Amino acid sequence: MSCNTNTATLFDFEKGADISNWQIEDDRVMGGISQGNFELNDDGHGHFHGIVTVESNGGFSSVQNNSYDVNVDPSNHIKLRVKGDGHTYQLRVKDQQSTRHSYVADFETSGNWQTVEILLSSMKPTYRGRSVDQPNFDKNYLSQVRIMIGTKKKQEPFDLLIDKIELVTE
């Protein structure tokens, strides 16, 4: 990236932040039994945690904000400051709520605070875990940001702290 970048905060999980637009969606929507939780912790971080399991045809938990109204360019980056548990998570975005598929990029967590940057145009379209015959993210608008974890194991706990989510433009 060049030196001439601008950063806009999409969400800062600081003390007192209003997280009412952040909602959990688990595999329960399709009969699964995974259980995600999300709250603002005492240190002012979004805390996404719970148990994810493949039992009862499940396998995912997510936290999402459907209230975005952001103009973007595919050359922009989403920057996350997170502290995870060593699991792989997914960043998912949508340009419109009515779009069935999401644009997805995986990111690894290390157990330490880290900054993850994902180029919007590198995000691949998927629907229910399957690739969609569409181009990578090529839109000019964001309406949803979601962080998701999936598993292929019978049951495993997860724990992710989110400090902030930003949009980086050149």
Backbone as CSV, one residue per row, in Angstrom:
resi,resn,N_x,N_y,N_z,CA_x,CA_y,CA_z,C_x,C_y,C_z
1,MET,0.843,-1.193,0.000,0.000,0.000,0.000,0.878,1.243,0.000
2,SER,0.393,2.288,-0.604,1.172,3.517,-0.670,1.107,4.261,0.661
3,CYS,1.879,5.311,0.740,1.921,6.121,1.960,0.720,7.043,2.071
4,ASN,-0.003,7.260,0.979,-1.144,8.171,0.977,-2.436,7.419,1.258
5,THR,-2.560,6.920,2.472,-3.765,6.177,2.831,-4.584,6.960,3.837
6,ASN,-5.875,6.705,3.810,-6.808,7.269,4.784,-7.507,6.112,5.470
7,THR,-7.790,6.289,6.735,-8.463,5.255,7.499,-9.737,5.829,8.104
8,ALA,-10.850,5.137,7.876,-12.131,5.522,8.464,-12.573,4.398,9.393
9,THR,-13.012,4.745,10.566,-13.463,3.747,11.523,-14.866,3.284,11.160
10,LEU,-15.008,1.968,10.948,-16.326,1.385,10.721,-16.999,1.065,12.052
11,PHE,-16.194,0.608,13.021,-16.715,0.409,14.372,-15.556,0.322,15.346
12,ASP,-15.670,1.060,16.456,-14.686,1.031,17.533,-15.395,0.487,18.776
13,PHE,-14.953,-0.674,19.217,-15.564,-1.301,20.389,-14.942,-0.730,21.661
14,GLU,-15.147,0.557,21.872,-14.619,1.211,23.059,-15.642,1.138,24.181
15,LYS,-15.198,1.453,25.395,-16.117,1.451,26.538,-17.308,2.344,26.238
16,GLY,-18.495,1.843,26.512,-19.709,2.608,26.295,-20.240,2.568,24.872
17,ALA,-19.551,1.857,23.954,-20.024,1.776,22.569,-21.390,1.091,22.515
18,ASP,-22.220,1.538,21.607,-23.537,0.939,21.403,-23.380,-0.240,20.438
19,ILE,-23.498,-1.449,20.955,-23.342,-2.642,20.116,-24.686,-3.268,19.758
20,SER,-25.765,-2.502,19.900,-27.103,-3.057,19.663,-27.317,-3.489,18.209
21,ASN,-26.537,-2.975,17.271,-26.669,-3.404,15.870,-25.860,-4.663,15.565
22,TRP,-25.108,-5.156,16.527,-24.332,-6.391,16.347,-25.169,-7.545,16.856
23,GLN,-25.418,-8.517,15.988,-26.300,-9.636,16.323,-25.619,-10.963,16.040
24,ILE,-25.906,-11.933,16.881,-25.413,-13.299,16.696,-26.315,-14.025,15.709
25,GLU,-25.708,-14.770,14.813,-26.442,-15.729,13.984,-25.647,-17.025,14.000
26,ASP,-26.247,-18.044,14.565,-25.626,-19.366,14.667,-26.262,-20.315,13.669
27,ASP,-25.718,-21.517,13.618,-26.280,-22.572,12.777,-27.671,-22.996,13.240
28,ARG,-28.160,-22.416,14.317,-29.511,-22.712,14.803,-30.565,-22.359,13.757
29,VAL,-30.224,-21.432,12.840,-31.155,-21.061,11.778,-31.436,-22.238,10.852
30,MET,-30.579,-23.287,10.934,-30.783,-24.482,10.113,-30.776,-25.754,10.952
31,GLY,-31.113,-25.617,12.247,-31.257,-26.782,13.105,-30.043,-27.161,13.925
32,GLY,-28.935,-26.424,13.801,-27.729,-26.724,14.572,-27.865,-26.297,16.022
33,ILE,-26.817,-26.576,16.801,-26.869,-26.247,18.228,-25.651,-25.440,18.698
34,SER,-24.882,-24.861,17.761,-23.778,-23.992,18.172,-24.349,-22.799,18.925
35,GLN,-23.537,-22.240,19.829,-24.021,-21.141,20.662,-22.961,-20.050,20.753
36,GLY,-23.198,-18.951,20.055,-22.309,-17.807,20.131,-22.875,-16.748,21.039
37,ASN,-21.979,-15.964,21.628,-22.349,-14.847,22.495,-21.528,-13.638,22.069
38,PHE,-22.085,-12.453,22.284,-21.347,-11.237,21.955,-21.727,-10.147,22.933
39,GLU,-20.699,-9.512,23.505,-20.925,-8.399,24.406,-19.698,-7.497,24.392
40,LEU,-19.851,-6.333,24.975,-18.748,-5.406,25.166,-18.147,-5.726,26.522
41,ASN,-16.839,-6.051,26.554,-16.245,-6.410,27.844,-15.801,-5.158,28.606
42,ASP,-15.324,-5.358,29.825,-14.948,-4.242,30.697,-13.782,-3.417,30.151
43,ASP,-12.966,-4.014,29.275,-11.837,-3.302,28.687,-12.227,-2.530,27.420
44,GLY,-13.491,-2.636,27.019,-13.953,-1.918,25.833,-13.625,-2.633,24.542
45,HIS,-13.763,-3.959,24.538,-13.565,-4.750,23.328,-14.820,-5.576,23.076
46,GLY,-15.154,-5.762,21.793,-16.210,-6.694,21.452,-15.713,-8.096,21.771
47,HIS,-16.513,-8.884,22.462,-16.112,-10.235,22.872,-17.074,-11.247,22.251
48,PHE,-16.587,-11.942,21.224,-17.342,-12.963,20.498,-16.803,-14.309,20.969
49,HIS,-17.679,-15.099,21.587,-17.221,-16.358,22.179,-18.374,-17.349,22.266
50,GLY,-18.024,-18.605,22.478,-19.045,-19.630,22.625,-18.517,-20.996,22.253
51,ILE,-19.445,-21.837,21.806,-19.150,-23.211,21.398,-19.687,-23.398,19.987
52,VAL,-18.865,-23.979,19.123,-19.315,-24.294,17.771,-19.199,-25.810,17.595
53,THR,-20.213,-26.402,16.964,-20.282,-27.859,16.849,-20.985,-28.269,15.559
54,VAL,-20.628,-29.446,15.055,-21.293,-29.986,13.868,-22.513,-30.832,14.234
55,GLU,-22.753,-31.022,15.522,-23.920,-31.798,15.938,-25.199,-31.165,15.398
56,SER,-26.168,-31.987,15.073,-27.468,-31.549,14.530,-27.319,-30.750,13.242
57,ASN,-26.372,-31.165,12.400,-26.140,-30.535,11.098,-25.661,-29.090,11.198
58,GLY,-24.957,-28.766,12.268,-24.466,-27.410,12.463,-23.033,-27.249,12.032
59,GLY,-22.398,-26.223,12.584,-20.991,-26.018,12.314,-20.526,-24.580,12.235
60,PHE,-21.377,-23.573,12.594,-20.886,-22.197,12.541,-21.577,-21.308,13.569
61,SER,-20.891,-20.211,13.880,-21.444,-19.135,14.684,-20.888,-17.837,14.109
62,SER,-21.692,-16.786,14.147,-21.232,-15.513,13.607,-21.834,-14.345,14.378
63,VAL,-21.156,-13.213,14.254,-21.677,-11.952,14.773,-21.652,-10.974,13.603
64,GLN,-22.748,-10.249,13.421,-22.881,-9.400,12.240,-23.535,-8.068,12.572
65,ASN,-23.197,-7.100,11.739,-23.819,-5.791,11.804,-24.404,-5.518,10.419
66,ASN,-25.723,-5.423,10.350,-26.430,-5.219,9.087,-26.786,-3.764,8.828
67,SER,-26.235,-2.852,9.610,-26.671,-1.458,9.515,-25.676,-0.550,8.804
68,TYR,-24.750,-1.129,8.076,-23.772,-0.293,7.376,-24.382,0.364,6.149
69,ASP,-23.866,1.519,5.851,-24.255,2.313,4.689,-22.986,3.042,4.258
70,VAL,-22.056,2.279,3.665,-20.701,2.780,3.420,-20.341,2.648,1.947
71,ASN,-19.905,3.740,1.347,-19.363,3.694,-0.005,-17.924,3.209,0.074
72,VAL,-17.584,2.256,-0.784,-16.247,1.676,-0.806,-15.788,1.542,-2.249
73,ASP,-14.559,1.146,-2.397,-13.987,0.807,-3.685,-13.358,-0.577,-3.507
74,PRO,-13.395,-1.439,-4.509,-12.783,-2.767,-4.364,-11.297,-2.725,-3.993
75,SER,-10.631,-1.587,-4.235,-9.219,-1.468,-3.869,-9.016,-1.102,-2.406
76,ASN,-10.107,-0.861,-1.670,-10.019,-0.570,-0.239,-9.714,-1.842,0.537
77,HIS,-9.220,-1.658,1.753,-8.950,-2.765,2.669,-9.852,-2.631,3.891
78,ILE,-10.241,-3.764,4.454,-10.853,-3.791,5.774,-9.729,-4.158,6.734
79,LYS,-9.595,-3.363,7.790,-8.546,-3.604,8.779,-9.205,-3.932,10.112
80,LEU,-8.854,-5.085,10.655,-9.377,-5.549,11.938,-8.253,-5.575,12.959
81,ARG,-8.531,-5.109,14.155,-7.598,-5.311,15.273,-8.274,-6.307,16.197
82,VAL,-7.677,-7.506,16.301,-8.300,-8.620,17.012,-7.287,-9.364,17.876
83,LYS,-7.828,-10.083,18.847,-7.035,-11.033,19.641,-7.841,-12.319,19.687
84,GLY,-7.344,-13.324,18.990,-8.072,-14.580,18.884,-7.435,-15.689,19.684
85,ASP,-7.912,-16.879,19.447,-7.553,-18.060,20.222,-6.767,-19.078,19.401
86,GLY,-6.252,-18.662,18.241,-5.532,-19.579,17.368,-6.398,-20.205,16.290
87,HIS,-7.703,-19.987,16.343,-8.608,-20.505,15.318,-8.581,-19.614,14.072
88,THR,-9.067,-20.174,12.983,-9.289,-19.419,11.759,-10.710,-18.880,11.778
89,TYR,-10.851,-17.602,11.491,-12.156,-16.942,11.403,-12.339,-16.454,9.977
90,GLN,-13.543,-16.018,9.669,-13.827,-15.434,8.366,-14.370,-14.030,8.551
91,LEU,-13.899,-13.135,7.701,-14.548,-11.850,7.537,-15.478,-12.020,6.346
92,ARG,-16.727,-11.604,6.509,-17.721,-11.683,5.446,-18.356,-10.315,5.290
93,VAL,-18.548,-9.903,4.049,-19.217,-8.627,3.778,-20.274,-8.843,2.707
94,LYS,-21.249,-7.940,2.709,-22.267,-7.895,1.658,-22.395,-6.464,1.182
95,ASP,-22.705,-6.335,-0.093,-22.956,-5.005,-0.635,-24.407,-4.595,-0.428
96,GLN,-25.320,-5.569,-0.402,-26.742,-5.309,-0.175,-27.308,-6.431,0.695
97,GLN,-28.257,-6.108,1.536,-28.874,-7.140,2.377,-29.582,-8.195,1.533
98,SER,-30.112,-7.794,0.389,-30.867,-8.722,-0.450,-29.969,-9.684,-1.233
99,THR,-28.673,-9.422,-1.279,-27.750,-10.320,-1.977,-27.658,-11.620,-1.198
100,ARG,-27.842,-12.747,-1.877,-27.821,-14.039,-1.181,-26.421,-14.439,-0.750
101,HIS,-25.446,-14.163,-1.588,-24.088,-14.585,-1.258,-23.346,-13.491,-0.484
102,SER,-22.306,-13.928,0.215,-21.396,-13.026,0.914,-20.042,-13.091,0.237
103,TYR,-19.227,-12.099,0.494,-17.833,-12.094,0.047,-16.983,-12.421,1.269
104,VAL,-16.082,-13.398,1.119,-15.439,-14.029,2.266,-13.923,-14.016,2.143
105,ALA,-13.256,-13.814,3.291,-11.810,-13.999,3.401,-11.521,-14.586,4.783
106,ASP,-10.689,-15.611,4.830,-10.270,-16.212,6.088,-9.145,-15.390,6.709
107,PHE,-9.080,-15.410,8.035,-7.915,-14.850,8.722,-7.592,-15.715,9.937
108,GLU,-6.309,-15.896,10.148,-5.803,-16.701,11.258,-5.624,-15.805,12.475
109,THR,-5.830,-16.376,13.649,-5.532,-15.647,14.880,-4.381,-16.345,15.593
110,SER,-3.647,-15.578,16.388,-2.408,-16.072,16.980,-2.436,-16.215,18.497
111,GLY,-3.462,-15.695,19.143,-3.473,-15.663,20.604,-2.980,-14.329,21.141
112,ASN,-2.434,-13.486,20.261,-1.961,-12.150,20.621,-2.771,-11.114,19.855
113,TRP,-2.690,-9.846,20.300,-3.307,-8.777,19.536,-2.617,-8.696,18.181
114,GLN,-3.397,-8.574,17.123,-2.844,-8.477,15.788,-3.751,-7.615,14.922
115,THR,-3.152,-7.074,13.869,-3.895,-6.310,12.886,-3.979,-7.137,11.614
116,VAL,-5.194,-7.317,11.134,-5.450,-8.094,9.921,-5.981,-7.128,8.876
117,GLU,-5.374,-7.108,7.694,-5.868,-6.274,6.591,-6.281,-7.170,5.440
118,ILE,-7.479,-6.948,4.938,-8.020,-7.757,3.847,-8.460,-6.836,2.718
119,LEU,-7.897,-7.057,1.551,-8.250,-6.303,0.354,-9.655,-6.729,-0.088
120,LEU,-10.561,-5.768,-0.233,-11.938,-6.113,-0.611,-11.983,-6.929,-1.903
121,SER,-11.198,-6.553,-2.912,-11.251,-7.266,-4.196,-10.703,-8.693,-4.114
122,SER,-10.079,-9.052,-2.992,-9.600,-10.430,-2.821,-10.666,-11.328,-2.197
123,MET,-11.771,-10.743,-1.754,-12.813,-11.513,-1.075,-13.658,-12.269,-2.092
124,LYS,-13.802,-13.569,-1.837,-14.461,-14.487,-2.776,-15.942,-14.654,-2.431
125,PRO,-16.794,-14.751,-3.453,-18.224,-14.934,-3.208,-18.540,-16.379,-2.806
126,THR,-19.330,-16.520,-1.742,-19.786,-17.847,-1.315,-21.227,-17.754,-0.845
127,TYR,-21.888,-18.899,-0.913,-23.247,-19.018,-0.392,-23.330,-20.355,0.320
128,ARG,-23.639,-20.293,1.612,-23.724,-21.502,2.445,-22.476,-22.370,2.324
129,GLY,-21.321,-21.718,2.335,-20.050,-22.432,2.326,-19.569,-22.905,0.969
130,ARG,-20.313,-22.613,-0.071,-19.928,-23.050,-1.414,-19.599,-21.847,-2.291
131,SER,-18.613,-22.035,-3.171,-18.242,-20.968,-4.107,-19.410,-20.640,-5.028
132,VAL,-19.492,-19.385,-5.406,-20.526,-18.893,-6.306,-19.835,-18.406,-7.579
133,ASP,-20.443,-18.672,-8.713,-19.875,-18.267,-9.992,-20.128,-16.774,-10.225
134,GLN,-19.403,-15.968,-9.472,-19.463,-14.513,-9.550,-18.022,-14.012,-9.391
135,PRO,-17.738,-12.794,-9.810,-16.390,-12.257,-9.577,-16.158,-11.978,-8.088
136,ASN,-14.891,-11.856,-7.707,-14.564,-11.398,-6.353,-15.225,-10.042,-6.129
137,PHE,-15.175,-9.569,-4.889,-15.834,-8.307,-4.536,-15.445,-7.208,-5.523
138,ASP,-16.444,-6.670,-6.212,-16.232,-5.602,-7.198,-17.291,-4.510,-7.035
139,LYS,-17.800,-4.378,-5.828,-18.907,-3.461,-5.551,-18.389,-2.125,-5.024
140,ASN,-19.297,-1.169,-4.898,-18.959,0.159,-4.390,-19.712,0.506,-3.114
141,TYR,-20.167,-0.543,-2.410,-21.036,-0.302,-1.268,-20.924,-1.456,-0.282
142,LEU,-20.989,-1.146,1.006,-21.053,-2.171,2.063,-22.312,-1.958,2.884
143,SER,-23.055,-3.028,3.112,-24.234,-2.944,3.976,-24.129,-3.897,5.167
144,GLN,-23.208,-4.881,5.106,-23.084,-5.843,6.202,-21.620,-6.213,6.400
145,VAL,-21.244,-6.317,7.677,-19.952,-6.861,8.073,-20.233,-7.977,9.062
146,ARG,-19.609,-9.135,8.830,-19.841,-10.301,9.683,-18.506,-10.974,9.966
147,ILE,-18.365,-11.480,11.186,-17.222,-12.315,11.545,-17.789,-13.669,11.936
148,MET,-17.214,-14.700,11.344,-17.771,-16.046,11.502,-16.668,-17.043,11.827
149,ILE,-17.046,-18.077,12.577,-16.175,-19.223,12.814,-16.955,-20.479,12.448
150,GLY,-16.262,-21.407,11.843,-16.861,-22.690,11.496,-16.003,-23.811,12.048
151,THR,-16.569,-24.996,12.115,-15.809,-26.157,12.574,-16.223,-27.388,11.792
152,LYS,-15.326,-28.336,11.781,-15.636,-29.665,11.262,-15.563,-30.687,12.396
153,LYS,-15.272,-30.189,13.605,-15.138,-31.048,14.777,-16.467,-31.173,15.502
154,LYS,-16.543,-32.189,16.355,-17.776,-32.410,17.100,-18.140,-31.185,17.935
155,GLN,-17.166,-30.643,18.657,-17.449,-29.460,19.471,-16.140,-28.777,19.828
156,GLU,-16.102,-27.453,19.748,-14.933,-26.725,20.214,-15.327,-25.312,20.631
157,PRO,-14.677,-24.824,21.691,-14.931,-23.453,22.136,-14.185,-22.462,21.252
158,PHE,-14.662,-21.230,21.229,-13.961,-20.160,20.506,-14.025,-18.887,21.328
159,ASP,-13.066,-17.990,21.078,-12.949,-16.766,21.854,-12.187,-15.724,21.040
160,LEU,-12.857,-14.646,20.667,-12.254,-13.605,19.846,-12.595,-12.238,20.437
161,LEU,-11.564,-11.424,20.673,-11.755,-10.030,21.075,-11.566,-9.156,19.844
162,ILE,-12.432,-8.162,19.687,-12.358,-7.238,18.553,-12.216,-5.836,19.109
163,ASP,-11.147,-5.158,18.720,-10.903,-3.801,19.183,-11.573,-2.801,18.255
164,LYS,-11.282,-2.914,16.964,-11.910,-2.012,16.004,-11.892,-2.598,14.611
165,ILE,-12.767,-2.043,13.772,-12.866,-2.411,12.364,-12.781,-1.100,11.582
166,GLU,-11.857,-1.065,10.622,-11.624,0.167,9.876,-11.646,-0.095,8.371
167,LEU,-11.864,0.964,7.615,-11.783,0.934,6.165,-10.572,1.764,5.766
168,VAL,-9.668,1.156,4.996,-8.441,1.835,4.564,-8.563,2.118,3.073
169,THR,-8.428,3.397,2.729,-8.508,3.819,1.327,-7.194,4.456,0.918
170,GLU,-6.920,4.421,-0.370,-5.703,5.071,-0.876,-6.047,6.353,-1.579
